Amino acid sequence: MSTLKKPADTSEEIHEILRHRWSPRAFDPRPVEAEKLRALFEAARWAASSYNAQPWYYIVATKDDPENFKRVLSCFIEFNQSWAKDAPVVAISVAAMRFPNNNQPNRHAFHDVGQASANLALQATALGLQIHQMAGLSPEKAREVFLIPDDYEAVAGITIGYPGDPASLPGELRKREEAPRERKLLNSFVFTGEWGKPSPIIKAKS
Ligand SMILES: Cc1cc2nc3c(=O)[nH]c(=O)nc-3n(C[C@H](O)[C@H](O)[C@H](O)COP(=O)(O)O)c2cc1C
């Protein structure tokens, strides 16, 4: 079995953990150690958040709990189910959409859940794991299946595990798994002075 690595081809030097994080669809079937899973959620716990409201929640299930694994999987869209079913751990991130102290809407709830999940992703990479986040889930189904209260909203599906053999994926997905990772250029999204005006901080690369 070959385990794929997909380090980012960066234009500047960045931390190795950031460079090596990527989103596999092929996962090794071996289970993830409980202490490593706890470390991932501990990493999420220490994310920054607006007013320190910590609006993140995770509903998680491991393969050795087939009933709950199936319930989480059932909230993903069919395409994501097709590959996520072989991951050893699945999860759904959930955002509290109001501040607990004053019940006002939290405009940054999804932002902060994203930050927590980014922490989780990087801790995973540091432990030899990877995660794959998914917009492709039904928040309504998640609400129904897990009795998510009003004012909380499912944000993303997540698979967690050790990266596996791309050959375990069907043709088209295997091709995508092995394709190089791509990003837009720095000068297309870092501006100074005016919208759309590349910042002089960024060297023009092309
Ligand atoms: C919020 C979010 C939603 C995503 N939704 C899906 C999805 O529904 N299905 C999927 O296969 N990949 C999904 N992805 C994975 C992205 O396609 C992937 O992160 C992107 O192509 C960059 O690749 P990399 O993470 O390997 O750098 C999602 C990623 C994020 C962060």
The ligand as an SDF file (V2000), in Angstrom:
LIG
                    3D

 31 33  0  0  0  0  0  0  0  0999 V2000
  -15.8980   23.9980    4.4550 C   0  0  0  0  0  0  0  0  0  0  0  0
  -15.3990   22.9710    3.4850 C   0  0  0  0  0  0  0  0  0  0  0  0
  -16.2970   22.2530    2.7300 C   0  0  0  0  0  0  0  0  0  0  0  0
  -15.8610   21.2440    1.8600 C   0  0  0  0  0  0  0  0  0  0  0  0
  -16.8030   20.4430    1.2350 N   0  0  0  0  0  0  0  0  0  0  0  0
  -16.3940   19.3090    0.6100 C   0  0  0  0  0  0  0  0  0  0  0  0
  -17.3540   18.3390    0.1930 C   0  0  0  0  0  0  0  0  0  0  0  0
  -18.5650   18.4560    0.4240 O   0  0  0  0  0  0  0  0  0  0  0  0
  -16.8840   17.2420   -0.4470 N   0  0  0  0  0  0  0  0  0  0  0  0
  -15.5630   17.0280   -0.6880 C   0  0  0  0  0  0  0  0  0  0  0  0
  -15.2140   15.9900   -1.2530 O   0  0  0  0  0  0  0  0  0  0  0  0
  -14.6190   17.9470   -0.2870 N   0  0  0  0  0  0  0  0  0  0  0  0
  -14.9990   19.0610    0.3780 C   0  0  0  0  0  0  0  0  0  0  0  0
  -14.0670   19.9650    0.8590 N   0  0  0  0  0  0  0  0  0  0  0  0
  -12.6230   19.7560    0.6270 C   0  0  0  0  0  0  0  0  0  0  0  0
  -12.0680   20.8090   -0.3130 C   0  0  0  0  0  0  0  0  0  0  0  0
  -12.4540   20.4980   -1.6250 O   0  0  0  0  0  0  0  0  0  0  0  0
  -10.5420   20.8610   -0.1580 C   0  0  0  0  0  0  0  0  0  0  0  0
  -10.2310   21.3450    1.1270 O   0  0  0  0  0  0  0  0  0  0  0  0
   -9.9110   21.7800   -1.2120 C   0  0  0  0  0  0  0  0  0  0  0  0
  -10.0520   21.2120   -2.5020 O   0  0  0  0  0  0  0  0  0  0  0  0
   -8.4360   22.0290   -0.9620 C   0  0  0  0  0  0  0  0  0  0  0  0
   -7.7360   20.8310   -0.8570 O   0  0  0  0  0  0  0  0  0  0  0  0
   -6.7730   20.5180    0.3850 P   0  0  0  0  0  0  0  0  0  0  0  0
   -7.6370   20.5860    1.6340 O   0  0  0  0  0  0  0  0  0  0  0  0
   -6.2670   19.1140    0.1380 O   0  0  0  0  0  0  0  0  0  0  0  0
   -5.7130   21.5410    0.3930 O   0  0  0  0  0  0  0  0  0  0  0  0
  -14.4800   20.9950    1.6980 C   0  0  0  0  0  0  0  0  0  0  0  0
  -13.5600   21.7540    2.4500 C   0  0  0  0  0  0  0  0  0  0  0  0
  -14.0010   22.7130    3.3420 C   0  0  0  0  0  0  0  0  0  0  0  0
  -12.9840   23.4720    4.1720 C   0  0  0  0  0  0  0  0  0  0  0  0
  1  2  1  0
  2  3  1  0
  2 30  2  0
  3  4  2  0
  4  5  1  0
  4 28  1  0
  5  6  2  0
  6  7  1  0
  6 13  1  0
  7  8  2  0
  7  9  1  0
  9 10  1  0
 10 11  2  0
 10 12  1  0
 12 13  2  0
 13 14  1  0
 14 15  1  0
 14 28  1  0
 15 16  1  0
 16 17  1  0
 16 18  1  0
 18 19  1  0
 18 20  1  0
 20 21  1  0
 20 22  1  0
 22 23  1  0
 23 24  1  0
 24 25  2  0
 24 26  1  0
 24 27  1  0
 28 29  2  0
 29 30  1  0
 30 31  1  0
M  END
$$$$
